[in-house]
Amino acid sequence: MNLTCVFVWRYAVTMNITLEQKQAAFGVILVLTEAIREGSKGVLGGVPNGELYALVCGRMTLQSYTSVLNTIKGTGLVVEKNHLLTWVGPAF
């Protein structure tokens, strides 16, 4: 389990939901976090928030996406400036 997983799991386990829901939430959080981390290596140095939502809008509501994104930003591994999500955590 890498450092991203540890930070993300810390937030997922505090949610007042069933174990299966925690595992599903953890999976969504981890996928989005990894997408941001990989996107931060690109030309833009991050991932546009709207483009990331466009990739998942068929699978989750805007409210769910916003909640997950706030959880990710709450870990301190990702920051958002001018709608650009950037990985600021340790390099892997």
Secondary structure, 3 states (H helix, E strand, C coil): CCHHHHHHHHHHCCCCCCHHHHHHHHHHHHHHHHHHHHHCCCCCCCEEHHHHHHHHCCCCCHHHHHHHHHHHHHCCCEEEECCEEEECCCCC
